[in-house]
């Protein structure tokens, strides 16, 4: 007969004492480069407004001011947020934490993983980075995506997790 006993909150494992793996050091720079490209395109669009006849100067200046604020945030935020992200491989699952203001920890048991893939954008490839995406049973999309891994680390994790997932399926 199936049993599902209740677990006391005090019996849950603590995630504070874990040795979290950090993301690749170049990930912050890659995020800043991607932001700079987007901000440059926006700046070109705002500059095109200079060719609109009889357009008051105030809205254009306001747009440039907003762009400057967005640029400052886009250059500072990756340095803050990337330091707060990390992952831990445990015997039966992988944990991923993220968040500066709203912090979260996601745990994916290996026995629920059905597919693992790596991917990278052109900017990530330029910096030697890749993302690892885990798909679990019953999920409609990727259940966990870890960006900012080195290409070698992402591939090693992919192989390790697939091996663990396969072993977990065989033993269940």
C-alpha positions as CSV (number, residue, x, y, z in Angstrom):
1,X,0.0,0.0,0.0
2,X,1.2,3.5,-0.8
3,X,2.3,5.7,2.1
4,X,3.3,9.3,2.1
5,X,4.2,10.2,5.7
6,X,4.4,13.9,6.7
7,X,7.8,15.5,7.3
8,X,8.4,18.1,9.9
9,X,9.8,21.4,8.7
10,X,12.7,21.0,11.2
11,X,13.7,17.8,9.5
12,X,14.3,19.4,6.1
13,X,17.9,19.7,5.0
14,X,19.5,23.1,5.4
15,X,20.9,24.8,2.2
16,X,22.9,27.5,4.0
17,X,25.8,25.3,4.9
18,X,26.3,23.9,1.3
19,X,29.3,24.6,-0.8
20,X,27.7,26.5,-3.7
21,X,29.4,26.4,-7.1
22,X,29.6,29.8,-8.6
23,X,28.9,30.6,-12.3
24,X,31.8,31.3,-14.7
25,X,33.6,34.7,-14.0
26,X,33.1,35.9,-17.6
27,X,29.3,35.6,-17.3
28,X,29.0,39.0,-15.8
29,X,30.9,40.5,-18.7
30,X,28.8,38.6,-21.2
31,X,25.6,40.0,-19.7
32,X,27.0,43.5,-19.8
33,X,28.0,43.1,-23.5
34,X,24.5,41.9,-24.4
35,X,23.0,44.8,-22.5
36,X,25.4,47.3,-24.3
37,X,24.3,45.9,-27.7
38,X,20.6,46.4,-26.8
39,X,21.2,49.9,-25.4
40,X,23.2,50.9,-28.5
41,X,20.2,49.9,-30.7
42,X,17.9,51.9,-28.5
43,X,20.2,54.9,-28.6
44,X,20.3,54.7,-32.4
45,X,16.5,54.7,-32.3
46,X,16.4,57.8,-30.1
47,X,19.0,59.5,-32.3
48,X,16.8,59.0,-35.3
49,X,14.3,61.3,-33.5
50,X,16.7,64.1,-34.2
51,X,15.7,63.9,-37.8
52,X,12.0,64.4,-37.1
53,X,11.1,68.0,-38.0
54,X,9.5,70.2,-35.3
55,X,10.0,67.7,-32.6
56,X,10.4,69.4,-29.2
57,X,13.7,68.9,-27.5
58,X,12.3,68.0,-24.1
59,X,11.0,64.5,-25.0
60,X,14.3,63.6,-26.7
61,X,16.3,64.7,-23.7
62,X,14.0,62.8,-21.4
63,X,14.5,59.6,-23.5
64,X,18.3,60.1,-23.3
65,X,18.1,60.5,-19.6
66,X,16.1,57.3,-19.2
67,X,18.6,55.5,-21.5
68,X,21.4,56.7,-19.3
69,X,19.7,55.4,-16.2
70,X,18.9,52.1,-17.9
71,X,22.6,51.8,-19.0
72,X,23.8,52.4,-15.4
73,X,21.5,49.7,-14.1
74,X,22.4,47.3,-16.9
75,X,26.1,47.7,-16.1
76,X,25.8,47.4,-12.3
77,X,23.0,44.8,-11.9
78,X,24.9,41.7,-13.4
79,X,27.7,42.2,-11.0
80,X,25.2,42.0,-8.1
81,X,22.9,39.3,-9.4
82,X,25.5,36.8,-10.7
83,X,27.3,36.6,-7.3
84,X,23.9,35.5,-5.8
85,X,23.5,32.5,-8.2
86,X,25.0,29.1,-7.8
87,X,24.4,25.4,-8.0
88,X,25.1,22.3,-5.8
89,X,25.1,18.7,-6.9
90,X,24.0,16.3,-4.2
91,X,23.6,12.6,-4.1
92,X,19.9,12.6,-5.3
93,X,19.3,16.1,-6.7
94,X,20.7,19.4,-8.1
95,X,20.0,22.7,-6.4
96,X,20.1,26.1,-8.0
97,X,19.8,29.4,-6.2
98,X,19.1,32.8,-7.6
99,X,17.7,36.2,-6.6
100,X,18.9,39.4,-5.0
101,X,15.7,40.8,-3.7
102,X,13.5,37.7,-4.1
103,X,15.7,34.7,-3.5
104,X,14.8,31.2,-4.5
105,X,16.3,27.7,-4.4
106,X,15.1,25.2,-6.9
107,X,15.7,21.5,-6.3
108,X,15.4,18.9,-9.1
109,X,15.6,15.3,-8.2
110,X,17.7,13.2,-10.6
111,X,15.0,10.6,-10.8
112,X,12.6,13.2,-12.3
113,X,14.9,14.3,-15.1
114,X,14.1,13.0,-18.5
115,X,16.2,15.3,-20.8
116,X,19.2,17.6,-20.4
117,X,20.6,19.9,-23.0
118,X,23.2,22.6,-23.4
119,X,22.8,25.7,-25.5
120,X,24.6,29.0,-26.1
121,X,23.9,32.3,-27.8
122,X,26.5,33.9,-30.0
123,X,27.7,36.2,-27.2
124,X,28.0,33.2,-24.8
125,X,30.0,31.3,-27.4
126,X,32.4,34.3,-27.7
127,X,33.0,34.1,-24.0
128,X,33.2,30.3,-23.9
129,X,29.9,30.0,-21.9
130,X,26.9,27.8,-22.2
131,X,23.5,27.2,-20.5
132,X,22.3,23.9,-19.1
133,X,18.6,23.2,-19.2
134,X,16.9,20.3,-17.3
135,X,13.5,18.9,-18.4
136,X,11.6,16.8,-15.9
137,X,8.7,14.4,-16.2
138,X,5.4,16.1,-16.6
139,X,6.9,19.5,-17.3
140,X,5.7,21.6,-20.2
141,X,9.1,23.3,-20.7
142,X,12.5,23.4,-19.2
143,X,12.1,23.1,-15.5
144,X,15.6,24.5,-14.6
145,X,17.9,26.6,-16.7
146,X,21.4,27.4,-15.4
147,X,23.0,30.2,-17.5
148,X,26.6,31.3,-17.2
149,X,28.4,28.0,-17.1
150,X,31.7,27.4,-18.9
151,X,31.2,25.3,-22.0
152,X,33.3,22.4,-20.5
153,X,31.4,22.6,-17.1
154,X,28.0,22.6,-18.9
155,X,28.9,19.5,-20.9
156,X,30.4,17.7,-17.9
157,X,27.2,18.5,-15.8
158,X,25.0,17.3,-18.7
159,X,26.8,14.0,-18.9
160,X,26.9,13.6,-15.1
161,X,23.2,14.4,-14.6
162,X,22.2,12.1,-17.5
163,X,24.2,9.3,-15.8
164,X,22.6,10.0,-12.4
165,X,19.1,10.2,-14.0
166,X,19.6,6.9,-15.8
167,X,20.9,5.2,-12.6
168,X,18.0,6.6,-10.6
169,X,15.5,5.3,-13.2
170,X,17.0,1.9,-13.2
171,X,17.0,1.6,-9.4
172,X,13.4,2.8,-8.9
